[in-house]
Amino acid sequence: MDHAQRHGFPVPRVREVLADALILERISGWSMGRDLRRRPWMAARHVQTLAELHDRLHLIPFEGARLVHFDLHPDNVLMSASGPVVIDWTNARSGDAAQDVAMTWLILETSAGLPGWLLARLFRSRAGTETIRRGLPEARAFRLADPNVREAERARARRAVP
């Protein structure tokens, strides 16, 4: 997170590092996901913001590749008064931007019901089908290995095609 912040990417500031936790700056605002549930007509604008966050993040060099989040979806974007702030950096790593984009599409496609499925279509039109296809094998493997993913989501992830 500090690396992303040093490159101008919107993340909460780390206040303190503990053995088993981080104390972060408090960000006031709803998640993009909550805002979408309350104001579905904002879908196109929020998908554009989500894609722009990917674009900005993937400009950041990290360990010989690019910084990727691997969990960048509407519930991990807080809509603060000063703009979007990305949270939940547990899966962040050095990697391929196409895999990160594919992971966002896969989460929307398989884990957020009909609203997510609709957002996945909007996101695919902005991010590009070929980019998602290129990154999908690694994103799918990561998603299937995640112990927090329910079996029904795994089944949808196995079948998902952009």
N, C-alpha and C positions, 0 to 999 in steps of 0.2 A: 504494500500500500504506500509506503514511504517513497519507493521508487516511482510509482505511478504519479504520486503527488509532486515529486520533484520535476516531473515532465509536464506538469500543468493539467493532469487528469483529475477530474472531480471525485475525490474520496474523502471519507472522514479522517481528520487528523488523529494519529495515535497519541494518546495522552500518557499511557503507561503500559509497559509490557510486564506481565506477571508470568509465573511458571505455567499456568494453565489457562490464561485469558489475556485479552487485550482490553484496555480501557480506552474507548474511542470518544471523540467529540460527539456531542449530541446534535443530530440533524433534525430540525423541525420540518415536518411535511409528511404527506402520505406517500405510500409507494405508488409507482406508476400503475401497478396491478390494481390497487384499490381505486385509483382514479378512473381506470378503465371500466371497472365494475359499476361505478357510480355514473360515469359519463362515457358510454360506449361510442358516442359520436366523435370522441377524441382519438379513436383507434389509428387513423392514418397519421396524425401528428405524432402520437407516441411511438409508432413503429419507425417513423423517420428519425426521431430522437434516439431510439435504440440502435438503429443502424449507424447514425452519426457517432454514437459512443463507441461502437465497434471500430469505426474508421479511425477515430482519435487514438483509441487504445492500441491499435495494431501499428501505429507509427512509432511506438515506444520500443527501442531495442532492449533486449533482455537475454543475457547468457547466450549470445550468438544467434538468436532468432528474434522473435517478437513477443511482447508481453500479451498473454491471453488470460481471460478470466475463467472460462469454462463453466459459468453458471450465470451468464448475463441475460436475465429475463426480467419482465416487468415488476415482479415482486422484489427484485434486488436493485431497483433504482428508486431512490427517494426523490420526490419532487419538492425541493426546497425553494425558498423565496429567491435564492441566487442561482437556481438552475438545478439540473439533475445531479445526483450524487450516487455513485455506485458503491454498494455494500456487499458483504459476504464474499470475501476473497479467499476462502478455504481452498478452492481448486486452482487458484492462479498459478501460472507457471510460464516457462519459456515454451513457445510452440509455434504452430502454423495458424495464421489468421483464418484460413478457410475452415479449419477444424473448430475454432471458436464460434464462427458464424453458424456452422452446421449444428453445433450443440444448442445454440439458441433456437434455431428452427426446430430441432428434434424435441426440445422441451415444450415449445409451444404446440407442436403437432401432436404430441402424445400424452401430455400431463396436465393440460388445463381445460379439458372438456371442449365443448363447441366454441366458446369464445377464443380459446387458444388456437383451435384449428383455423378459425377465421383470421386471427392475427398471424398465424404461420403463413397463410397465403399472401397477406400484405407484406410480411417480412421477406418472403421469397422473392416477390416482385421487386423489392428494393435491393436485396443482397445479391440476387442472381442465382438461378437454378444451378448453373455450372459450378459456382463457388461452393454451394451446399453439397452437391454431389462429390466434389473433390475432397471435402473435409468429412463427409459422413461416415466412412468406415471407422476412423479413429473415434469420432464423437459417439457413434453407436456403441463401440466396444467399451468406452469409458462409462457410458450411461448404463449399460447392461451389468457392469461390474459394481455399480454403486449399490451398497446394501440398503439405502434408503428408498430406492425405487421399488414401487409395488409391482407385483406380478402382472397385473393388467397393463401397466405402463410398459413393462418389458416386452410383452407380447406386441403392443402397438409399435414400440421402437424397432423390433425385429422386422416388422412389415413396412415401416415408413419409407416412402420414396418421394423425393421432391418433385 
